[in-house]
């Protein structure tokens, strides 16, 4: 009887690129044999990013249904550092944080 690594260790996964669209991350994870992937939802080193479109979300959900990926973990921007002391960045940090958790 064949067993997956996830049967005893949890899902096997990798941090994969979203270059070319969020759905590409699923395809990359699938090609690596992953059951779980971790992604950034936008460029992790820039403040400005457009919102996710309904079309992008639909493509991601369609591809997700065709893969063996069962878990997607979202990694937030490296720029968010809530412990940062400089007040000049406080509003930007708070805005970015609120957007990342859907409170915009």
Secondary structure, 3 states (H helix, E strand, C coil): CCCCCHHHHCCCEEECCCCCCHHHHHHHHHHCCCCEEEECCCCCCCCCCCCCCHHHHHHHHHHHHHCCCCEEEECCCCCCCCCCCCHHHHHHHHHHHHHHCCCC
